[in-house]
Amino acid sequence: MGGALVSGLLDAGWDPTELTLVEQRADRLAELMEEIGCAGATDPGDVVGHQDVVVLAVKPQGVHEALDALRGRLDAAQVVVALVAGVPLSVYEAALGDVPVIRTMPNTPALIREGVTGIAPGAHATDMHVDRARSVLSAVGRVELVEESQIDAVTAISGSGPAYVFLLAESLVAAALEQGLSPETADGLVRQLLKGAGALLAQSEMTPEQLRVQVTSPGGTTAAALARFEEGGFRQLVADAVAAAAARSRELGDAASA
């Protein structure tokens, strides 16, 4: 996700000289510096003190090591934008003191600048810090401001959501094959279906329900399919899946706090 953000910033017109990368592996850092043309370091302490915005993009299990490296090297004039799943603001604030922190939940469509990121400001973050975070994260898609108590729901909907769509795509391809279509045709139909339906939903002023009703003729093929979805408890299954993802997000947060 950190790499996607760097690419998005460059595509959005940021100059490589405005960015500094931190990567523990010296060989990988050298590759990135040559590829992107920006400065870099293996030790965050060497560079973070000069940055207005410090983006922390690590795995949850590596967050405490990263925070140890940042401890005492930041001040209240900076802002930390945390791209770390499941780790609550309290963990950052316990380690960094009065340094403003913005907790975020991005998703993988950020790789093609079509992401959506939920952001939740910490106790020391002002509107100015939120605006700074927006200026960075909007390079890879939409930004939604939420309370931290809502981040688990954001995680379950948009953070994990691409996988739900990909599972639907898998299932549709498999069903198309059962109906006798070739793998190439099935794959092409499903990809364009999801692309077109997603674009229509994004651009239309209608609600998802209104769009569904519009395409569903009484007694037609779509109505027959949707009836089976309803009989199978599709809506409740989606609700249960989202609840499971949100519960797991809370568990990860509890583990990080511990």
Rosetta blueprint (number, residue, H / E / L):
1 M L
2 G H
3 G H
4 A H
5 L H
6 V H
7 S H
8 G H
9 L H
10 L H
11 D H
12 A L
13 G L
14 W L
15 D L
16 P H
17 T H
18 E H
19 L L
20 T E
21 L E
22 V E
23 E L
24 Q L
25 R L
26 A H
27 D H
28 R H
29 L H
30 A H
31 E H
32 L H
33 M H
34 E H
35 E H
36 I H
37 G L
38 C L
39 A E
40 G E
41 A E
42 T L
43 D L
44 P H
45 G H
46 D H
47 V L
48 V H
49 G H
50 H H
51 Q L
52 D L
53 V E
54 V E
55 V E
56 L E
57 A L
58 V L
59 K L
60 P H
61 Q H
62 G H
63 V H
64 H H
65 E H
66 A H
67 L H
68 D H
69 A H
70 L H
71 R L
72 G L
73 R L
74 L L
75 D L
76 A L
77 A L
78 Q L
79 V E
80 V E
81 V E
82 A E
83 L L
84 V L
85 A L
86 G L
87 V L
88 P L
89 L H
90 S H
91 V H
92 Y H
93 E H
94 A H
95 A H
96 L H
97 G L
98 D L
99 V L
100 P L
101 V E
102 I E
103 R E
104 T E
105 M E
106 P L
107 N L
108 T H
109 P H
110 A H
111 L H
112 I H
113 R L
114 E L
115 G E
116 V E
117 T E
118 G E
119 I E
120 A E
121 P E
122 G L
123 A L
124 H L
125 A L
126 T L
127 D H
128 M H
129 H H
130 V H
131 D H
132 R H
133 A H
134 R H
135 S H
136 V H
137 L H
138 S H
139 A H
140 V H
141 G E
142 R E
143 V E
144 E E
145 L E
146 V L
147 E L
148 E H
149 S H
150 Q H
151 I H
152 D H
153 A H
154 V H
155 T H
156 A H
157 I H
158 S H
159 G H
160 S L
161 G H
162 P H
163 A H
164 Y H
165 V H
166 F H
167 L H
168 L H
169 A H
170 E H
171 S H
172 L H
173 V H
174 A H
175 A H
176 A H
177 L H
178 E H
179 Q L
180 G L
181 L L
182 S L
183 P H
184 E H
185 T H
186 A H
187 D H
188 G H
189 L H
190 V H
191 R H
192 Q H
193 L H
194 L H
195 K H
196 G H
197 A H
198 G H
199 A H
200 L H
201 L H
202 A H
203 Q H
204 S L
205 E L
206 M L
207 T L
208 P H
209 E H
210 Q H
211 L H
212 R H
213 V H
214 Q H
215 V H
216 T L
217 S L
218 P L
219 G L
220 G L
221 T H
222 T H
223 A H
224 A H
225 A H
226 L H
227 A H
228 R H
229 F H
230 E H
231 E H
232 G L
233 G L
234 F H
235 R H
236 Q H
237 L H
238 V H
239 A H
240 D H
241 A H
242 V H
243 A H
244 A H
245 A H
246 A H
247 A H
248 R H
249 S H
250 R H
251 E H
252 L H
253 G H
254 D H
255 A H
256 A H
257 S H
258 A L
